[in-house]
Amino acid sequence: MNKVIKATRADKAKVLEILTEAFWNDPHINWFTGSGKNKKKRMESMMSHAFESALVRGDVYLTEDKEAVAIWRNSSEKVNNLYTFFENLKFLHHFGLKKVKAISKLEGIIQKGYPKGKPFYYLFIIGTSKSSRGKGLSSILLNMILEQADKNKIPVYLETANSNNLPIYNRKGFEVYKEIPVLGDNPITIYSMLRVPVDTN
């Protein structure tokens, strides 16, 4: 059975490869990155930023075969170090000030739904390499944290703009608690989802 391992910075290139491939056509990610010749660079910058942020305020997990990855955050508070400082600079370079402001505004709206001063798990992103889809690898990564959440009685949050994902997350106990319309050239709806801990006693 495929085990779950904690990623280190040595795994970063593999993590970015998996997520860039898995989310190339995702509506939420495409709202961030846009299209055009620089899309890949912007996407890699976004995933790199998420990876470094999770190392200081969350965790990055891989399946043992390194074919699926999940980036978790356990706080909405920003914690910075030298790595995240340079990631912020690269992010600004690739996206531009106007887009960064729009992203920050959207994040602020989303984060209003998170608990203040209380622990929670937040699934930033989860994805599987194209060659390993359909093998249940994302479930392996997801189930590990959901079991911990139930044991510790901690809620779990996530967002998706892909309505096809809703029934998948519903089966894991998530429910939509807010819909956020995002306007622009490519308008999307972000579904904010919450999973309350299941009583395991």
C-alpha positions in Angstrom: 0.0 0.0 0.0 1.2 3.5 -0.8 2.4 5.3 2.3 2.4 9.0 3.0 5.7 10.8 3.5 6.4 14.4 4.4 8.0 16.4 1.7 11.3 18.3 2.1 12.8 21.1 0.1 14.6 18.4 -1.9 11.2 17.4 -3.3 10.2 20.8 -4.4 10.9 20.3 -8.1 8.7 17.2 -8.1 5.9 18.9 -6.2 5.9 21.7 -8.7 5.9 19.3 -11.6 2.9 17.4 -10.3 0.8 20.4 -9.4 1.6 22.3 -12.6 0.4 19.3 -14.7 -2.6 18.5 -12.5 -4.0 22.1 -12.4 -3.1 23.3 -15.9 -6.8 23.6 -16.8 -8.3 24.3 -13.4 -10.6 27.4 -13.4 -9.4 28.7 -10.0 -5.7 28.4 -10.9 -6.4 29.9 -14.4 -8.0 32.9 -12.8 -4.7 33.5 -11.0 -2.3 32.7 -13.9 -4.2 33.8 -16.9 -3.2 32.4 -20.3 -0.4 33.1 -22.8 3.2 32.2 -23.1 4.1 33.1 -19.4 1.3 30.9 -17.9 3.7 28.1 -17.0 6.1 30.5 -15.2 3.3 32.1 -13.3 1.8 28.7 -12.3 5.2 27.5 -11.1 5.7 30.7 -9.2 2.3 30.2 -7.5 3.0 26.6 -6.6 6.5 27.5 -5.4 5.1 30.2 -3.2 2.5 27.8 -1.8 5.2 25.2 -1.1 7.5 27.5 0.8 4.6 29.0 2.8 3.5 25.5 3.8 7.0 24.6 5.1 6.7 27.4 7.7 3.0 27.3 8.5 1.8 23.8 7.5 3.0 20.7 5.8 3.5 19.2 2.3 2.8 15.5 1.9 3.6 13.1 -0.9 2.6 9.6 -1.6 5.6 7.3 -1.2 5.8 6.8 -5.0 5.9 10.6 -5.3 3.0 10.7 -7.8 0.6 12.8 -5.7 1.0 15.8 -3.4 -1.1 17.7 -0.9 -0.2 21.1 0.6 -1.8 21.9 3.9 -1.8 25.0 6.0 -2.7 25.1 9.7 -3.0 28.8 10.1 -4.1 31.9 8.2 -1.3 33.9 9.9 1.6 34.8 7.7 5.0 33.6 8.8 8.0 34.8 6.9 11.6 33.7 6.5 14.3 34.3 3.8 12.7 31.7 1.5 9.2 33.2 1.6 10.7 36.7 1.2 12.3 35.8 -2.1 9.1 33.9 -3.1 7.1 37.0 -2.5 9.5 39.0 -4.8 9.2 36.4 -7.5 5.5 36.2 -7.2 5.2 40.0 -7.6 7.6 39.9 -10.6 5.5 37.2 -12.4 2.0 38.5 -11.6 2.4 42.2 -11.3 1.1 44.6 -8.7 -2.4 44.9 -10.0 -2.9 41.1 -10.0 -1.3 40.7 -6.6 -3.7 43.2 -5.1 -6.6 41.3 -6.6 -5.3 38.0 -5.3 -4.8 39.5 -1.8 -8.4 41.0 -1.8 -9.8 37.6 -2.8 -7.8 35.8 -0.1 -9.1 38.3 2.5 -12.7 37.5 1.5 -12.1 33.8 1.6 -10.3 33.9 5.0 -13.2 35.6 6.7 -14.8 32.2 6.9 -11.9 30.7 8.8 -12.0 30.4 12.7 -10.1 33.1 14.6 -7.8 32.0 17.3 -8.8 28.4 16.9 -7.0 25.5 15.2 -8.0 24.3 11.8 -6.7 22.4 8.8 -6.7 24.1 5.4 -6.2 22.1 2.2 -4.5 24.6 -0.1 -4.1 22.2 -3.0 -4.0 18.5 -3.8 -3.1 16.8 -7.1 -2.0 13.7 -8.8 0.3 13.2 -11.8 -1.5 12.5 -15.0 -0.1 9.0 -15.3 -1.3 8.0 -11.8 -4.9 9.3 -11.8 -7.7 7.0 -10.8 -5.6 5.0 -8.3 -7.0 6.7 -5.2 -3.7 8.5 -4.3 -5.5 11.8 -3.5 -7.8 9.9 -1.1 -4.7 8.4 0.6 -3.3 11.9 1.2 -6.7 13.4 2.2 -7.7 10.6 4.5 -4.6 10.9 6.7 -5.4 14.5 7.7 -9.1 13.8 8.0 -8.4 11.1 10.5 -6.2 13.4 12.5 -8.9 16.1 12.3 -11.6 13.7 13.7 -9.2 12.5 16.4 -8.4 16.1 17.5 -11.8 17.5 16.8 -10.5 20.1 14.3 -12.5 21.5 11.3 -11.1 21.2 7.8 -11.5 23.9 5.1 -10.8 24.1 1.4 -11.9 25.9 -1.8 -12.6 24.8 -5.3 -13.8 26.5 -8.4 -14.4 23.2 -10.2 -18.0 22.2 -9.6 -17.1 18.6 -10.7 -15.1 18.3 -7.4 -18.1 19.1 -5.2 -19.5 15.5 -5.0 -16.0 14.1 -4.5 -15.5 16.3 -1.4 -19.1 15.8 -0.3 -18.3 12.1 0.0 -15.4 13.0 2.3 -17.8 15.0 4.6 -17.3 18.5 3.2 -20.2 20.9 2.6 -20.3 24.2 0.8 -20.8 27.0 3.3 -20.2 30.0 1.0 -20.2 30.7 -2.8 -17.9 33.6 -3.9 -18.4 35.0 -7.4 -15.2 36.3 -8.9 -15.7 38.6 -11.9 -13.3 39.5 -14.6 -12.4 38.4 -18.1 -12.9 34.8 -17.0 -15.5 34.9 -14.2 -15.6 31.9 -11.8 -17.4 30.9 -8.7 -15.3 29.7 -5.7 -17.0 27.2 -3.5 -15.8 27.5 0.1 -16.2 24.1 1.8 -16.0 23.0 5.5 -15.8 19.6 7.1 -16.8 19.4 10.7 -15.0 16.7 12.7 -16.7 13.4 12.9 -17.2 11.9 16.4 -15.1 8.7 16.4 -16.1 7.6 19.9 
